[in-house]
Amino acid sequence: MTYDVYLGLDVVRTDRTLVFYENEANQAKLWDVLAVYAWMDKDIGYVQGMSDICSPMIILLENEADAYWCFERAMRRLRDNFKCSADSVGVQSQLGTLAQIVKTVDPKLHQHLEELDGGEYLFAFRMLMVLFRREFSFVDSLYLWEVMWAMEYNPNIYSSYDDKRQTLLSELLYDDKPGDKHKLKEYGKFERNNMKTGAAEQNSALSVFLVASVLETKHRQLMKEAKGLDDVVQVIILSFYICVFHIIMSTDADKKKFPDLG
């Protein structure tokens, strides 16, 4: 099937429980934004999962052009996840990093996951590819995105959006390394650590370390209770729900600022 067929199928399926998409005009907006992006980014086109990233922009931004540019900017950071070849998908590099982290910090758990046929960590494929959109409700996933992107904030990100050079985003972000501590404070906590250590690869994204942290924290429960990969996924999702709950409770954010989504 061509990408437009996949796109059409995904548009109908994306966030289908939300009242917002009962209106076919809103589904059409999602299709338009994704189709234009696929036409503009010919190297990648449309890949399943992009609709999960795009949908919040369609819902929260009334103007279709604004939604497109917001999605296009987000994809500059996430597009490597969707790069496909004959035998791999881009996010697999992050899975490799995740496997190496767990193998290093908790070799017994890594061995247990291998025995459950999870040594390649494919159970985390969807989580990393679409940033946990399908693991959480619409609102809760946005809370998690907000925290993650705040921690990954890099002030050079704005200039990189307007840079016309065909180069890696990591090169644009880390060309100008701050020399003083006051400048360094402008960076998000996770990104600040990247600046100090020189870690600039996309496969070192915060989402990878979040999954690794949950796996390590839940070592005892996973070793005792996980009899299959479905059990592993359930433990991870429950742990993230608790994390998101604490995020919500520790801020003054009010869910009423979001539309009534049903």
N, C-alpha and C positions, 0 to 999 in steps of 0.2 A: 504493500500500500504506500502511496505517496504521503508526504508530510501533511498535506491539507486534509486527507482522510483521517489521520490520527488526530489532527487539530480539531476537526469537527466532532469526533467522538469524545475527546477530552473536554471540550467546551460544555457539552451536555452533562457530563459526569461531575465536573468540578463544583464543589460546594453546593451540590444539588439539594441539600436539606435546607438551605437558606431561602427565606422569603424573597430576597433580592433577585434571585435568578428565576423566580416564577414569571418574571417579566421578560419576554423574549428579546426586547430591546436591549436589556442588560447583557443577555447572552451574546447578542450581536456585537456589543462593545468589546467584550472579551475576545471574541473571534477576530474582530478588526485589529485590535492591538497585537495579538499574537501573529496574525497573518502578515502585518506590516513588518514586524520584527523579523520573522522568518525570511521575508523578501529582502530586507536590508542586510541581514547577517547570513550571507549565502554559505559561509563555511560550516555553519551549524544548522541553519534552517530552524525547523521546529522539532523538539524532542519531547516525548512524554514526560510530564512533570513540570514543564515550564508554566502550565496553566495554574498550578498551585502557587507559584511565585507571583504570577500576574494578578490573580483574582483579588487580593487585598487592595491593590492599586485601583482596580476598576470600581470596587465597592466604596472606597474612601475618597476618591477623587472624581468629582462629577464631570469635569471636562475630559473628554477622551484623549486629547493631545497631551494634557498633563499626565494622564495615566500612562500613556505610551512612554513619555520621556522618563518618568519615574521607574518604570519597568526596565527600560533600556539601560539606565544607570545602575540599577540593581544587578542586571545581567553582566555588566562589565566586571563585577566582583564574582559572579557565580557561574559564568559561562563555561569555565573549564570543567565544571561538574558534568556538563552535557556534551562534551566533545566525544564523538563516537568514532570508532574505527571498526575494522572487520571483526576484531576479536576482543575489544574492550570498550568501556565507557569511562570518561574522565574521572568520575568520582572514585574509581577503583584505586587511584593513587592515595586518596584519603583513607580508604579501607586498609591499604598496606601500612600507612602510618599508624593507624589505630592498632593493628595487629602487633606492630613492633613495640608500641608503647606498653600494651598489656603484657606482652612477652617479657619485657624488661622489668616492669614494676611488680608483676604478679605471675610468674611462670607457671605456678600450679593452676591458676584460673585459666590461663591460656591453654594449658594441656587439657583441662576439662572441656573447654569449648571445642577443641580439636576432636575430642572423643564424641562430642555431640554433633560432629560434622559441621562445626562452625568456625574452623580454623582460618577461613578466608574472610570471616566477619561480614558475610553477605546479609546477615540479619539487620545490619545497620545501614544497608545500601540506601533505602528510601529515606531514612532519617537524615542522612548527610546530604543526599541529593536535593531534597526540597525543604531542608531546614525544619524538620519536624512538623510540617504543615498537616500531614495526615495523621499524626499521633495525637494532636490536640484540637480543641474547638477553635473556631475562627479567632475569637477574642484572646484566648489563652496563648495561642501561637504568636499573636502580635506582641503580647507582653514579653514573651521569650525573645522574639526578634529584637525588640527595643533594647533589652538588656544586653544581648549579644553584640549588637551593632554599636552600642555605646562603649562597650569594653574594647571593641576592635577599632574604635574611631581613630582616624589618622587625618590631621588637618590638610595634608597634601592631596587628599582624595578629590577635593574640588578642582584643583588645577589639572589633575589627571583626566577629569571628564572632558576638558577642553583641549587636551593634548592631541595633536594630529599625528604624532609619530606612531608607527606600527611597531609597538614594543610591548613587553610584558607589563602588566599592571604593577607587579611587585617592583619593577625597576623604577617606575614613575613614583611610587610611594616612598621608596627608600633612597632615592638619589640625594635628598637633602636631609641628612641626619642632624638633629639638633645637638648643639654642643653644650648648652647650659641646662641646668635642672629646671629652671622656670619654663623654658620652652617645652621641655619634656612633659611637663604637667598638662599640656594641652592634649596629649594623647590619651586614649582610653587605657585602662589598666592593663589589659591583655596586650594591646599594641605597644604600650610602653616597655613591656618586658621583651617583646620582639625587637624593639629598637636597641635594647641593651645587649641582647644575645646575638643579634644579627639574623634571626630566623625570619625569612621573608617568603617562604614557599606557601602556595595556596593549599597544599595538603597538610599544612600546620594550622588550619583554621580552628577557631575556638570550638566549633561544633565537634571536632574530632576529640578534643581534650575533655569536653563535657561528657561524651559517651564513655571515654576511657575512665573518667573520674567515677561515674556511676558504677561501672563494672568493678572497679577496684574497691569502692565503698561497700558494695553489696557482695563482696567476695564470699562471705560465710553463707548467705542465703542462696547464692547461685550454686555453690558447691554442694549444698545440702538438698535443695529443692528442684533445681533445674534438671529436668529429665529430657528436655528437647529444646530446640531453638525458640519455639513459641513461648516457653517459660522464660527464657532469657529476655525476649522482647517485652513481655508483660512486666518483668521486674524493672527494666529500664524505663518504660513508659510511666509506671506508677511513681518511680523516683523523680522523674521530671515533673509530674503533676504536683508533687509535694513542693518541688523547687519553685514552680510557677506560683503556687498558692502563697508561699512565703514572700515572693516578689510583690504580689498584689497587696498582701497585708502590710508590707513594710513601706509602701508608698502611698501618696495621697491620690493616686490615679483612681478615677471612677469609671466603671464600665459604661456609664450612661453617655460618655462622650462618643461612643460608637453608635452607629445607626441601629435601629431595631431590626435585628436580623432574623428573629424568630427562633 
